Amino acid sequence: MAGEPEDARRGTIAAVPGDEAEARADREMADAERAVALGTATDEQRTAVDRIAHARTQEERRSVWMGGSAS
């Protein structure tokens, strides 16, 4: 990414869902983001994607998506 050191993401491990609910949330997020990108999203999907836009990590995004708050 622009502005980051070349090795900024070296060694980063992708966030793995801890249970079925988290895996479902990840799938729902991906589906909603894909629909937004393609212009086929429902109002609910657009609102949900807007709600997670400020989160910076997968864990934060998942927490917000599942109804928690990202600090």
C-alpha distances in whole Angstrom, upper triangle without the diagonal:
4,6,6,8,8,10,9,9,12,16,14,17,17,19,22,25,28,30,31,30,27,26,28,26,23,24,25,22,21,24,23,20,21,24,22,20,23,25,28,27,30,30,30,26,25,26,25,21,22,23,20,17,17,17,14,15,17,20,20,19,22,24,24,25,28,29,28,26,23,24
4,6,8,9,12,11,12,15,18,17,20,20,22,26,28,31,34,35,34,30,30,31,29,26,28,28,25,24,27,26,22,23,26,24,22,25,27,29,29,32,32,32,28,27,28,27,23,23,24,22,19,18,19,16,17,20,23,22,22,25,27,26,27,30,31,30,28,25,25
4,7,9,12,10,12,15,18,18,21,21,23,27,29,32,35,36,35,31,31,33,30,28,30,30,27,26,29,28,25,26,29,27,25,28,29,32,31,34,34,33,30,28,29,28,25,24,25,23,20,19,19,16,18,20,23,22,22,26,27,27,28,31,32,30,28,24,24
4,6,8,6,9,12,15,14,18,18,20,24,27,29,32,34,33,29,29,31,29,26,28,29,26,25,28,28,24,26,29,27,25,29,30,33,32,34,34,33,30,29,30,28,25,25,25,22,20,19,18,15,16,18,21,20,21,24,25,26,27,30,31,29,27,23,23
4,5,5,9,10,14,14,18,19,21,25,28,30,33,35,35,31,31,33,31,28,30,32,28,27,31,31,27,29,32,30,28,31,33,36,35,37,37,37,34,32,33,31,28,28,29,25,23,22,21,17,18,21,23,23,24,26,28,28,30,32,33,31,29,26,25
4,6,8,8,12,13,17,18,21,24,27,30,33,35,34,31,30,33,31,28,30,31,28,27,30,30,27,28,31,30,28,31,33,35,35,38,38,37,34,33,34,32,29,29,30,27,24,24,22,19,19,21,23,24,24,27,29,29,30,33,34,33,31,27,27
4,6,5,9,10,14,16,19,22,25,27,31,32,33,29,29,31,29,26,29,30,27,26,30,30,27,28,32,31,29,32,34,36,35,38,38,37,34,33,34,32,29,29,30,26,24,24,22,18,17,19,21,22,23,25,27,28,29,31,33,31,30,26,26
4,6,9,9,12,14,17,20,23,25,28,30,30,26,26,29,27,24,26,28,25,24,28,28,25,26,30,28,27,30,32,34,33,35,35,34,31,30,31,29,26,26,26,23,21,20,18,14,14,16,18,19,20,22,24,25,26,28,30,28,26,22,22
4,6,5,9,11,13,17,20,22,25,27,27,23,23,26,24,21,23,25,22,21,25,25,23,24,27,26,25,28,30,32,31,33,34,32,29,29,29,27,24,25,25,21,20,19,17,13,12,14,16,17,18,20,22,23,24,26,28,26,25,21,22
4,6,9,11,14,17,21,23,26,28,29,25,24,27,26,23,25,27,25,24,27,28,25,26,30,29,28,31,33,35,34,36,37,35,32,32,33,30,27,28,28,25,24,23,21,17,15,16,18,20,21,22,24,26,27,28,30,29,27,24,25
4,6,10,12,15,18,20,24,26,26,23,23,26,25,22,24,27,24,23,27,28,26,27,31,30,29,32,34,35,34,36,37,35,32,32,33,30,27,29,28,25,24,24,21,17,15,16,17,19,20,21,23,25,26,27,29,27,27,23,24
4,6,9,12,15,17,21,23,23,20,19,23,21,18,21,23,21,20,24,25,22,24,27,27,26,29,31,32,31,33,33,32,28,29,29,26,24,25,25,21,21,20,17,14,11,12,13,16,17,17,19,21,22,23,26,24,23,20,21
4,6,9,12,14,17,19,20,17,16,20,19,16,18,21,19,18,22,23,22,23,26,26,25,28,31,31,30,32,32,30,27,28,28,25,23,25,24,21,21,21,17,15,11,11,12,15,16,16,18,20,21,21,24,23,22,20,21
4,6,10,12,15,17,17,14,13,16,15,12,15,17,15,15,18,20,18,19,23,23,22,25,27,28,26,28,29,27,24,25,25,22,20,22,21,18,18,19,15,13,10,8,10,13,13,13,15,18,17,18,21,20,20,18,20
4,7,9,12,14,14,10,11,14,13,10,13,15,14,14,17,19,18,19,22,23,22,25,27,27,25,27,27,25,22,23,23,20,18,21,19,16,17,17,14,12,8,6,7,10,11,10,12,15,15,15,18,17,17,15,17
4,6,9,11,12,9,8,12,12,9,12,15,14,14,17,19,19,20,23,24,24,26,28,28,26,27,28,25,23,24,25,21,20,23,21,18,20,20,17,16,12,9,9,13,13,11,13,16,15,15,18,18,19,17,20
4,6,7,8,5,5,9,9,8,10,13,13,13,16,18,18,19,22,23,24,26,27,27,24,25,26,23,21,23,23,19,19,22,20,17,19,20,17,16,13,10,9,12,12,9,11,14,13,12,16,15,17,17,19
4,7,8,6,8,11,11,11,14,16,16,17,19,21,21,23,25,26,27,29,31,30,27,28,29,25,23,26,25,21,22,24,22,19,22,22,19,19,15,12,11,14,14,11,12,16,15,13,16,16,18,17,20
4,6,5,6,9,10,11,13,14,16,17,19,20,21,23,25,26,27,29,30,29,26,27,28,24,23,25,25,21,22,25,22,20,23,24,21,21,18,15,13,16,16,12,13,16,15,13,16,16,19,19,22
4,5,5,6,9,10,10,12,14,15,16,18,20,21,22,24,26,27,28,26,24,24,25,22,21,24,23,20,21,24,22,20,23,24,21,22,19,16,15,17,16,13,14,17,14,12,16,17,20,20,24
4,5,5,6,9,10,10,12,14,15,16,18,20,21,22,24,26,27,25,22,22,23,19,18,21,20,17,18,21,19,17,20,22,19,20,18,14,13,15,14,10,11,13,11,9,12,13,16,18,21
4,5,5,6,9,10,10,12,14,15,16,18,20,21,22,24,25,24,21,22,23,19,17,20,19,16,16,19,17,15,18,19,16,17,14,11,10,12,11,7,9,11,10,8,12,12,15,15,18
4,5,5,6,9,10,11,12,14,15,17,18,20,21,23,24,23,21,21,23,20,17,20,20,17,17,20,19,16,19,21,18,18,15,12,12,14,13,9,12,14,12,11,15,16,18,18,21
4,5,5,6,9,10,10,12,14,15,16,18,20,21,22,20,18,18,20,17,15,18,18,15,15,19,17,16,19,21,18,19,17,14,14,15,13,10,12,14,11,10,13,15,18,19,22
4,5,5,6,9,10,10,12,14,15,16,18,20,21,19,16,17,18,14,13,15,15,11,12,15,14,12,15,17,15,16,14,11,11,12,10,7,9,10,7,7,10,12,15,15,19
4,5,5,6,9,10,11,12,14,15,16,18,20,19,16,18,19,16,13,16,16,13,12,15,15,12,14,16,14,15,12,9,10,12,9,7,10,11,9,10,13,14,16,16,19
4,5,5,6,9,10,11,12,14,15,16,18,17,15,16,18,15,13,15,16,13,13,17,16,14,16,19,17,18,16,12,14,15,12,10,14,14,11,12,15,17,19,19,23
4,5,5,6,9,10,10,12,14,15,16,14,12,13,14,12,9,12,13,10,10,14,14,12,15,17,16,18,16,13,14,15,12,10,13,13,9,10,13,16,18,18,22
4,5,5,6,8,10,10,12,14,15,14,12,13,14,12,9,11,12,8,7,11,11,9,11,14,13,14,13,10,12,12,9,8,11,11,7,10,13,15,16,16,19
4,5,5,6,9,10,11,12,14,13,12,14,16,14,10,12,14,11,10,13,14,12,13,16,15,15,14,11,14,15,11,11,14,14,11,14,16,18,19,19,22
4,6,5,6,9,10,11,12,11,9,11,14,12,9,11,13,11,10,14,15,14,15,18,17,19,18,15,17,18,14,13,17,16,13,15,17,20,21,21,25
4,5,5,6,9,10,10,9,7,8,10,9,5,7,10,8,7,10,12,11,12,16,16,17,17,15,17,17,13,13,16,14,11,14,16,18,19,19,23
4,5,5,6,9,10,10,8,11,12,12,8,8,11,9,6,10,12,10,10,14,14,15,15,13,16,16,12,13,16,14,12,15,17,19,19,19,22
4,5,5,6,9,9,8,11,14,14,10,10,14,12,10,13,15,14,14,18,17,18,18,16,19,19,15,16,19,18,15,18,20,22,23,22,26
4,5,5,6,5,4,8,11,11,8,8,12,12,10,13,15,15,15,19,19,20,21,19,21,21,17,18,21,19,16,19,21,23,24,24,27
4,5,5,6,5,8,10,11,7,6,10,10,8,10,13,13,12,16,17,19,20,18,21,20,16,17,20,18,15,19,20,22,22,22,25
4,6,8,8,12,13,14,11,10,13,14,11,12,16,15,13,17,18,19,20,19,22,21,17,19,22,20,18,21,23,25,24,24,27
4,6,8,11,14,15,12,12,15,16,13,15,18,18,17,21,22,22,23,22,25,24,20,22,25,23,20,23,25,27,27,27,30
4,6,9,11,13,11,10,13,15,13,14,17,18,17,21,22,23,24,23,26,25,21,22,25,23,20,23,25,27,27,27,30
4,7,10,11,9,10,13,14,13,15,18,18,18,22,23,25,25,23,26,25,21,22,25,22,19,22,24,26,27,27,31
4,7,8,6,6,10,10,10,12,14,15,15,19,20,22,23,21,23,22,18,19,21,19,16,19,20,23,23,24,27
4,5,5,6,9,10,11,12,14,16,17,20,21,24,24,22,24,23,19,19,21,19,16,18,19,22,23,24,27
4,5,5,6,9,10,11,12,15,15,19,20,23,24,23,24,22,19,19,21,18,15,18,18,21,21,23,26
4,6,5,6,9,10,11,13,14,17,18,21,22,20,21,20,16,16,17,15,12,14,14,17,18,20,23
4,5,5,6,9,10,11,12,16,16,19,19,18,19,18,14,14,16,14,11,13,14,17,18,19,22
4,5,5,6,9,10,11,14,15,18,19,18,20,18,15,16,17,14,12,15,16,18,18,19,22
4,6,5,6,9,10,13,14,17,19,18,19,17,14,15,16,12,11,14,13,16,16,17,20
4,5,5,7,9,12,12,15,16,15,16,14,10,11,12,9,7,10,10,13,13,14,18
4,5,5,6,10,10,13,14,13,15,13,9,11,13,10,8,12,13,14,14,14,18
4,6,5,8,10,13,15,15,16,14,11,13,14,11,10,14,14,15,14,14,17
4,6,7,9,12,14,14,14,11,9,11,11,7,8,11,10,11,10,11,14
4,6,6,9,10,10,11,8,5,8,9,6,7,10,10,11,10,9,12
4,6,8,10,11,13,10,8,11,12,10,10,14,14,14,13,11,14
4,6,10,11,12,9,8,12,12,10,12,15,14,14,11,9,11
4,6,8,9,5,5,9,9,8,10,13,13,12,9,7,9
4,7,8,7,7,10,11,11,13,15,16,15,12,9,11
4,5,5,6,9,10,11,12,14,16,14,13,10,11
4,5,5,6,8,10,10,12,14,13,13,11,13
4,5,5,6,9,10,10,12,11,11,9,11
4,5,5,6,8,10,11,9,8,5,8
4,5,5,6,9,10,9,9,8,11
4,5,5,6,9,8,9,9,13
4,5,5,6,5,6,7,10
4,5,5,5,5,6,10
4,5,7,9,10,14
4,6,9,11,14
4,7,10,13
4,7,10
4,6
4
